[in-house]
Amino acid sequence: MKNILFALVMIPLSVFTACNSDDDDDSFASKSDVDESGEKKINEGVFDALYTTGWFKKDKNVRPIYYKDNEVIELNKLDADHNTRASYISIENEDIHILGESTTPSKLLYWHNGNPIHLPHETLSSLIIPVGISVKDGNVHIVAKELNTELYGDVFYWKNGVRQRISAADKSAKANDLLVTDDDVYIVGSEDNRSGGFSFDPDEPETAAYWKNGEKHLLTAISKSSEASQIREDSKDIYISVLERDSGNDIYTIYKNDVPVKSYPSNEYIEDFAVKNGKIHAIAAYYVTNSDGTGLDTKLKYYVDDIAQSFSSKMTQSISLILHDDDVYVSGVYFEGDNPKSVLLRNGVPTNFEFEGEIENVTVNDMILKTKPRTS
């Protein structure tokens, strides 16, 4: 889940061609954001802070981290020998809530203002994967999906540490995103159409679904194989991205209040989207044959409704999209060799995330912007 706090506006798409991919910087600050002393800074005071979660992996050791503007903070692992990731973040008032995971064995880990605790999950079968966290009115909402070795799964939801199973006992299900509105809790994902686990047989497909306050709603016909990926709210309307698989073609469709309103070209994969005043902003990944013809390269597009613009950055996997006033923020990952590098695009200008002097081996996952209270 990408739990984003933002104010969206219509942004000229030319911001994505304003950068040169050879200009990637080695610090988490825009080149244009330099004060009189020459020190780089990530914002000009228009918001409190930009927060980004992630991890640093080197020599098989995975360390959880998050960024507040330029500053990087390493989180306590709790289990010193375990690989640990900081996956999702939610902020209310001055409290920072982060959801992550540790491995061997697989556990959910939750940090409140840096203090870690294991989230109880006594029925763990194989692998527990964090899906999202949202804090509203002092209530902490967490969703995770459990997978066994055959990728059959269940969906679990915690409110203030109290867990309940969301998926049906006789069905396998997956969760992919969480949204908490003023009155409702939404979880999106998919459910298998048969008892006993997910089937990859097209005659027995999984079906895109969402759970509203625990009640299941199917989005597509059970004759189609589909999966709900992300959920957003705009002016009380609920938008959900759905991947539909049909005869070898994967098609993403945006549903508004359960009705399809926008489809994307075949085999373009929506990695994040946002909606403001009914306009849908989306980042899509697609694949092209590489220059030597030996494989595929990943490319990105940015959509506002039906208008698309290609990225000129090195980024090959987008993670989060935030629009605030006249600024566009996109975080993501690219590879040079085998090691990941994570980058922030601010209005098309790329700058790398850094940890302990290195820009390699950093992976980012979730990004939110904490805005200042508006004054009259």
C-alpha positions as CSV (number, residue, x, y, z in Angstrom):
1,M,0.0,0.0,0.0
2,K,1.1,3.5,-0.6
3,N,-0.7,5.6,2.0
4,I,-0.2,9.0,0.5
5,L,-1.3,12.3,2.0
6,F,-1.4,14.9,-0.8
7,A,-3.2,17.7,-2.6
8,L,-3.4,16.8,-6.3
9,V,-3.5,19.3,-9.2
10,M,-3.2,19.1,-12.9
11,I,0.5,19.0,-13.7
12,P,2.1,19.7,-17.1
13,L,3.5,16.3,-18.3
14,S,6.6,18.0,-19.6
15,V,8.1,17.7,-16.1
16,F,9.1,14.2,-16.9
17,T,11.2,15.1,-19.9
18,A,13.0,18.0,-18.1
19,C,15.8,15.8,-16.8
20,N,18.8,14.1,-18.4
21,S,19.3,10.5,-17.2
22,D,23.1,11.1,-17.0
23,D,22.5,13.8,-14.3
24,D,21.6,11.4,-11.5
25,D,23.0,12.9,-8.3
26,D,24.4,10.9,-5.3
27,S,22.5,12.6,-2.6
28,F,18.8,12.8,-1.6
29,A,18.2,16.5,-2.5
30,S,17.3,18.3,-5.7
31,K,20.2,20.1,-7.4
32,S,18.1,23.2,-7.5
33,D,17.4,23.1,-3.8
34,V,20.6,24.7,-2.5
35,D,20.7,27.3,0.2
36,E,23.2,30.2,0.4
37,S,25.7,28.0,2.2
38,G,25.7,25.5,-0.7
39,E,23.9,22.8,1.4
40,K,21.3,20.8,-0.4
41,K,17.8,20.5,1.0
42,I,14.8,18.6,-0.1
43,N,12.0,21.2,0.3
44,E,11.5,24.9,0.3
45,G,9.3,24.9,3.4
46,V,6.1,24.3,1.5
47,F,5.5,21.1,3.6
48,D,6.8,19.7,6.9
49,A,8.6,16.7,5.4
50,L,8.8,14.0,2.8
51,Y,9.0,10.5,4.4
52,T,10.2,7.4,2.5
53,T,10.6,3.9,3.9
54,G,12.9,1.2,2.7
55,W,15.9,-1.0,3.4
56,F,19.6,-1.3,2.8
57,K,20.9,-4.7,1.8
58,K,24.6,-5.6,1.7
59,D,26.5,-8.8,2.3
60,K,23.1,-10.6,2.9
61,N,22.3,-8.2,5.7
62,V,19.0,-6.3,5.3
63,R,18.7,-3.2,7.5
64,P,15.4,-1.2,7.9
65,I,15.6,2.5,7.2
66,Y,13.4,5.5,6.5
67,Y,14.1,9.0,5.3
68,K,12.8,12.4,6.5
69,D,13.8,14.8,3.8
70,N,17.6,14.5,3.7
71,E,18.0,12.7,7.0
72,V,18.1,8.9,7.0
73,I,17.1,7.0,10.2
74,E,18.0,3.3,10.8
75,L,15.3,1.4,12.7
76,N,15.9,-1.1,15.4
77,K,15.6,-4.6,14.1
78,L,14.5,-6.1,17.4
79,D,16.0,-9.4,16.2
80,A,19.6,-8.4,15.5
81,D,20.4,-11.4,13.3
82,H,17.3,-11.2,11.2
83,N,16.8,-9.5,7.8
84,T,14.3,-6.6,8.3
85,R,12.5,-4.2,6.0
86,A,10.6,-1.0,6.6
87,S,7.7,-1.3,4.2
88,Y,4.9,1.2,4.8
89,I,4.4,4.4,6.8
90,S,1.5,6.5,8.2
91,I,1.8,9.7,10.2
92,E,-0.8,11.4,12.4
93,N,0.1,14.6,14.2
94,E,3.7,14.1,15.3
95,D,3.5,10.3,15.6
96,I,5.3,8.1,13.0
97,H,3.9,4.6,12.4
98,I,5.9,2.2,10.2
99,L,5.0,-1.4,9.2
100,G,7.6,-3.9,8.1
101,E,8.8,-7.4,8.3
102,S,11.6,-9.6,9.5
103,T,12.5,-13.0,8.1
104,T,13.7,-16.4,9.3
105,P,11.1,-16.8,10.6
106,S,8.7,-14.5,8.9
107,K,7.2,-11.9,11.3
108,L,5.4,-8.6,11.1
109,L,7.2,-5.7,12.7
110,Y,5.6,-2.4,13.7
111,W,7.5,0.7,14.8
112,H,5.8,3.6,16.7
113,N,8.1,6.6,16.8
114,G,11.0,4.2,16.4
115,N,10.0,1.7,19.1
116,P,9.7,-1.8,17.5
117,I,7.3,-4.6,18.5
118,H,6.4,-7.9,16.8
119,L,2.7,-8.0,15.7
120,P,1.2,-11.2,17.1
121,H,0.2,-13.7,14.5
122,E,0.1,-17.1,16.1
123,T,-1.4,-19.0,13.1
124,L,1.5,-18.3,10.8
125,S,1.8,-21.1,8.2
126,S,4.7,-20.0,6.1
127,L,5.1,-16.3,5.0
128,I,3.4,-13.2,6.3
129,I,3.7,-10.1,4.1
130,P,2.8,-6.5,5.1
131,V,0.2,-4.8,2.9
132,G,-0.4,-1.5,4.5
133,I,-0.8,0.7,7.6
134,S,-3.1,3.7,8.1
135,V,-3.5,5.7,11.3
136,K,-6.7,7.8,11.7
137,D,-8.1,9.4,14.8
138,G,-5.6,7.6,17.0
139,N,-6.6,4.1,15.6
140,V,-3.9,2.0,14.0
141,H,-5.1,-0.1,11.0
142,I,-2.8,-2.8,9.6
143,V,-3.3,-5.3,6.9
144,A,-1.1,-8.3,5.9
145,K,-1.5,-11.4,3.7
146,E,-0.3,-14.8,4.7
147,L,1.0,-17.2,2.0
148,N,1.9,-20.9,2.4
149,T,4.5,-22.7,0.3
150,E,1.9,-23.2,-2.6
151,L,1.0,-19.5,-2.6
152,Y,-2.4,-20.1,-1.1
153,G,-3.3,-17.4,1.3
154,D,-5.4,-15.5,3.8
155,V,-6.0,-11.8,4.6
156,F,-5.7,-10.5,8.1
157,Y,-6.5,-7.1,9.6
158,W,-5.5,-5.5,12.9
159,K,-7.1,-2.6,14.6
160,N,-5.0,-1.3,17.5
161,G,-3.3,-4.7,17.8
162,V,-6.5,-6.8,17.7
163,R,-6.5,-9.2,14.8
164,Q,-9.3,-10.6,12.7
165,R,-9.3,-12.8,9.6
166,I,-11.0,-11.0,6.6
167,S,-11.0,-13.7,4.0
168,A,-13.4,-16.6,4.1
169,A,-12.3,-19.8,5.9
170,D,-12.9,-22.0,2.8
171,K,-11.4,-19.6,0.2
172,S,-7.9,-18.5,-0.5
173,A,-7.4,-14.7,-0.9
174,K,-4.7,-12.0,-1.4
175,A,-4.6,-8.4,-0.2
176,N,-2.7,-5.7,-2.0
177,D,-3.7,-2.3,-0.5
178,L,-5.5,-0.6,2.3
179,L,-7.6,2.6,2.5
180,V,-9.1,4.1,5.6
181,T,-11.7,6.9,5.0
182,D,-13.7,8.9,7.5
183,D,-16.2,6.1,8.0
184,D,-14.9,2.9,6.3
185,V,-12.0,0.5,6.0
186,Y,-11.3,-0.9,2.5
187,I,-8.9,-3.8,1.7
188,V,-8.4,-4.7,-2.0
189,G,-7.0,-7.9,-3.5
190,S,-8.5,-11.1,-4.9
191,E,-10.3,-14.3,-3.9
192,D,-10.1,-17.7,-5.5
193,N,-13.2,-19.1,-6.9
194,R,-12.7,-22.6,-5.5
195,S,-12.1,-24.0,-2.1
196,G,-8.5,-25.0,-1.2
197,G,-6.3,-22.4,-2.8
198,F,-5.5,-20.2,-5.8
199,S,-5.8,-21.9,-9.2
200,F,-3.8,-20.8,-12.2
201,D,-6.2,-22.7,-14.5
202,P,-8.1,-20.1,-16.6
203,D,-11.3,-22.1,-16.0
204,E,-10.9,-21.5,-12.3
205,P,-9.5,-18.0,-12.0
206,E,-9.0,-15.7,-9.0
207,T,-11.4,-12.7,-9.0
208,A,-10.7,-9.1,-8.1
209,A,-12.4,-8.2,-4.8
210,Y,-12.5,-5.7,-2.0
211,W,-13.6,-5.9,1.6
212,K,-15.5,-2.9,3.0
213,N,-15.6,-3.1,6.8
214,G,-15.1,-6.9,6.4
215,E,-17.8,-7.4,3.8
216,K,-16.6,-8.9,0.5
217,H,-17.5,-7.3,-2.9
218,L,-16.4,-8.8,-6.2
219,L,-15.4,-6.3,-8.9
220,T,-15.3,-8.5,-12.0
221,A,-17.1,-11.6,-13.4
222,I,-15.8,-14.8,-12.0
223,S,-15.2,-16.0,-15.6
224,K,-12.3,-13.6,-15.7
225,S,-9.0,-13.9,-13.9
226,S,-8.5,-10.6,-12.2
227,E,-6.9,-8.9,-9.2
228,A,-7.4,-5.5,-7.5
229,S,-4.1,-3.7,-6.9
230,Q,-4.6,-0.3,-5.4
231,I,-7.4,1.9,-4.0
232,R,-7.7,5.7,-3.8
233,E,-10.4,8.2,-2.7
234,D,-11.4,11.5,-4.4
235,S,-14.4,13.6,-3.2
236,K,-16.0,10.5,-1.5
237,D,-15.6,8.5,-4.7
238,I,-13.7,5.2,-4.4
239,Y,-11.3,4.3,-7.3
240,I,-9.7,0.8,-7.6
241,S,-7.1,-0.4,-10.1
242,V,-7.8,-3.9,-11.4
243,L,-5.5,-6.2,-13.5
244,E,-7.6,-8.4,-15.8
245,R,-6.1,-11.3,-17.6
246,D,-7.7,-12.5,-20.8
247,S,-6.2,-14.8,-23.5
248,G,-2.6,-13.8,-22.8
249,N,-3.3,-10.1,-22.5
250,D,-3.0,-8.2,-19.2
251,I,-5.2,-5.1,-19.1
252,Y,-5.4,-2.6,-16.2
253,T,-8.7,-0.9,-15.6
254,I,-9.7,1.8,-13.1
255,Y,-13.0,1.3,-11.4
256,K,-14.9,4.2,-9.9
257,N,-17.5,3.1,-7.4
258,D,-17.5,-0.4,-8.8
259,V,-17.9,0.8,-12.5
260,P,-15.0,0.6,-15.0
261,V,-14.1,4.2,-16.2
262,K,-10.6,3.9,-17.7
263,S,-8.6,1.1,-19.3
264,Y,-4.9,1.2,-20.3
265,P,-3.2,-0.4,-23.3
266,S,-2.6,-4.2,-23.2
267,N,0.4,-5.2,-21.1
268,E,0.9,-1.9,-19.5
269,Y,1.1,-2.3,-15.7
270,I,-0.2,0.4,-13.4
271,E,2.4,0.9,-10.6
272,D,0.7,3.8,-8.8
273,F,-2.2,6.1,-9.4
274,A,-3.9,9.1,-7.8
275,V,-7.2,11.0,-8.5
276,K,-8.0,14.7,-8.1
277,N,-11.2,16.3,-9.3
278,G,-12.0,13.2,-11.3
279,K,-8.7,13.2,-13.2
280,I,-6.7,10.0,-13.0
281,H,-2.9,10.3,-12.8
282,A,-1.1,7.0,-13.2
283,I,2.4,5.6,-13.7
284,A,2.5,2.5,-16.1
285,A,5.4,0.1,-16.8
286,Y,5.7,-1.6,-20.1
287,Y,8.4,-3.8,-21.8
288,V,10.4,-3.3,-24.9
289,T,13.1,-5.5,-26.5
290,N,16.6,-4.3,-25.5
291,S,19.1,-2.9,-27.9
292,D,21.0,-6.2,-28.4
293,G,17.8,-8.2,-28.8
294,T,18.5,-10.6,-26.0
295,G,15.8,-9.6,-23.6
296,L,13.4,-7.0,-22.4
297,D,13.9,-3.6,-20.8
298,T,11.3,-1.9,-18.6
299,K,10.0,1.6,-19.5
300,L,7.7,3.9,-17.7
301,K,4.8,6.2,-18.8
302,Y,3.0,8.9,-16.9
303,Y,-0.7,9.4,-17.6
304,V,-3.2,12.1,-16.9
305,D,-6.5,10.6,-18.1
306,D,-5.7,9.6,-21.7
307,I,-2.6,11.7,-22.2
308,A,0.7,9.8,-21.8
309,Q,4.3,11.0,-21.5
310,S,7.4,8.9,-21.3
311,F,10.0,9.2,-18.6
312,S,13.5,10.1,-19.5
313,S,14.9,8.9,-16.1
314,K,16.8,5.7,-15.5
315,M,14.0,4.6,-13.2
316,T,12.6,1.2,-14.2
317,Q,10.2,0.5,-11.3
318,S,8.1,3.3,-9.9
319,I,7.0,2.9,-6.2
320,S,5.1,6.1,-5.2
321,L,3.6,9.1,-6.9
322,I,2.7,12.3,-5.0
323,L,1.5,15.6,-6.5
324,H,1.5,18.7,-4.2
325,D,0.7,22.1,-5.5
326,D,2.9,22.5,-8.6
327,D,5.4,19.7,-7.7
328,V,5.4,16.1,-8.9
329,Y,7.3,13.5,-6.7
330,V,8.0,10.0,-8.0
331,S,10.1,7.5,-6.1
332,G,11.4,4.3,-7.6
333,V,14.3,1.9,-8.3
334,Y,16.7,1.2,-11.2
335,F,19.6,-1.2,-11.7
336,E,23.1,-0.7,-12.9
337,G,24.5,-4.2,-12.7
338,D,23.0,-6.4,-10.0
339,N,22.6,-3.8,-7.3
340,P,19.5,-1.6,-6.9
341,K,19.6,2.2,-6.7
342,S,16.7,4.2,-5.5
343,V,15.9,7.6,-6.9
344,L,13.5,10.5,-6.3
345,L,12.2,12.5,-9.2
346,R,11.1,16.0,-8.2
347,N,9.7,17.8,-11.3
348,G,11.8,15.5,-13.4
349,V,15.1,16.1,-11.6
350,P,16.6,12.8,-10.4
351,T,18.4,12.5,-7.1
352,N,19.5,9.2,-5.4
353,F,18.7,8.0,-2.0
354,E,21.9,7.5,0.0
355,F,22.9,5.4,3.1
356,E,26.3,5.5,4.8
357,G,27.8,7.2,1.7
358,E,26.5,4.6,-0.7
359,I,23.7,4.9,-3.4
360,E,23.8,1.2,-4.3
361,N,21.8,-1.4,-2.4
362,V,19.1,1.0,-1.2
363,T,15.5,0.0,-2.0
364,V,12.6,2.4,-1.2
365,N,9.0,1.2,-0.8
366,D,6.5,3.8,0.4
367,M,6.5,7.6,0.4
368,I,4.2,10.1,2.1
369,L,4.2,13.9,2.3
370,K,3.3,15.5,5.7
371,T,1.8,18.8,4.9
372,K,1.7,21.8,7.1
373,P,-1.7,22.8,8.6
374,R,-3.4,25.3,6.4
375,T,-3.9,28.8,7.8
376,S,-6.8,31.0,7.0
